[in-house]
Amino acid sequence: MSKNKVQISQLRTHLRFTWKNKLRLIIQKMKIGKIANSVYIENNVKFIRYKKNISIDENVVIKEGARICSCNNDAIISIGKRTTIGYHTFIFASSSITIGDDCLIAPFVYLVDSNHKILKSEKINLQANETAPIRIGNDVWIASNVTILKGVNIGDGAVIAANSVVNSDVGAYEIFGGSPAKKIKDRI
């Protein structure tokens, strides 16, 4: 077997569906809007608030400590096939967050589709949020400690470097990094 095939198979080969994983999935099926039978949910994963607005497709892996929150009755979260959500990743939607198929989202990633207004004439905690959907295409890798802000579209095959803050769109097969994130180069 080639080195590439070993690395590809290693990602999911070591997952073991124990009775605890199966029980967690059964419990979440009663709460979440749509969740496939083959979803792997580790311990201490929390689905928060409007859980019926969350959709998780087949063969998704959600690692320990992840928080997935549909913040209001109209907020939608959709996670595509074979996507991995890393340890302690937070996904908070006030509008919508869509994550495509075959994505790798590393630990400590923060996706939030809203931001507080900051008018000087009113206390910040009394001001409404501004929201705009986040869309992440297929085959995207988001490295550790990345923050993706409201209104961002990330194209298919894009890569976001560790510790980046993404506040603008990323084209298909582009590699972005930094704070704020800027294009580094294209994938080859």
C-alpha positions, -999 to +999 in steps of 0.1 A: +000+000+000+014+034-009+021+061+017-009+082+005-033+053+009-020+046+044-026+082+054-060+084+039-072+052+055-057+061+089-082+090+094-112+068+100-096+033+104-090+038+141-125+049+150-144+022+169-182+024+172-185+013+208-219+009+225-213+044+240-210+059+205-241+041+194-261+052+224-250+089+218-262+086+182-296+071+193-301+099+218-292+126+192-315+111+166-344+120+189-332+156+192-315+167+159-334+175+127-315+151+105-286+128+114-274+098+094-270+064+110-232+063+104-223+095+123-196+091+149-200+113+179-174+113+206-180+121+243-188+156+255-202+169+222-230+194+227-258+203+203-273+235+216-306+254+214-327+247+182-314+212+175-341+205+149-323+230+126-292+208+125-286+184+096-256+159+097-250+137+067-235+102+066-200+092+079-194+125+097-170+124+126-176+149+155-147+149+180-148+155+217-157+189+231-173+202+198-202+226+203-228+230+175-255+257+181-284+268+160-289+300+179-325+308+169-356+293+153-344+303+118-307+294+121-297+264+100-266+242+102-258+216+076-227+193+077-219+172+046-208+136+040-175+123+054-167+156+071-146+156+103-153+182+130-122+185+152-118+186+190-133+216+207-146+232+175-175+257+179-201+262+152-226+289+160-253+299+135-277+328+138-284+327+100-269+296+084-236+277+083-232+251+055-202+227+054-197+206+023-187+170+019-152+156+026-140+186+047-114+184+075-120+209+103-092+207+128-094+213+166-103+246+181-119+261+150-146+288+155-173+294+129-197+322+137-221+339+113-230+369+134-213+399+149-224+425+174-231+461+162-209+486+179-227+520+176-213+545+201-248+558+208-260+525+225-245+499+249-230+471+229-249+444+248-282+461+238-274+462+201-287+436+176-264+411+159-256+415+122-257+381+105-247+367+071-244+330+061-211+311+060-207+285+032-178+261+031-175+240-001-164+204-005-129+190+001-119+220+023-092+218+050-095+243+079-064+240+102-063+245+139-073+277+157-090+292+127-119+317+131-143+321+102-166+352+104-200+361+090-206+362+053-176+342+043-177+317+014-149+292+011-147+275-023-142+238-030-107+224-023-095+255-004-071+253+026-070+277+055-037+279+074-036+275+112-043+305+134-060+325+106-090+348+109-111+346+077-133+377+070-135+376+032-142+350+006-117+323-004-118+310-039-118+273-050-084+256-045-068+287-029-047+286+003-053+314+027-035+323+060-030+351+085-050+376+104-068+388+085-064+359+061-049+366+027-042+345-003-009+327-001-011+306-032-032+281-052-032+244-045-014+224-072 
